[in-house]
């Protein structure tokens, strides 16, 4: 794996981050405001991995079934567009 950030990866990450920020702005529920986390559908969470990318290997995953940014229980084999490999 390369340490360089390609333009494609940068644009993908920027789009994901921007989408998450818009989602946070649009979601005005008290529960979201209290936890500071976004709903699973906002980040396109899926309970299965996307290739080698999976929640259990994400920098934001909190064992056994949590995430720093996504609300609710998280499957370690799941995936969302905020995925960032531990490094």
PyMOL commands that set and color helices and strands:
alter all, ss='L'
color gray80, all
select helices_A, chain A and resi 7-26+30-35+40-43+55-57
alter helices_A, ss='H'
color red, helices_A
select strands_A, chain A and resi 61-62+66-67
alter strands_A, ss='S'
color yellow, strands_A
deselect
rebuild
show_as cartoon
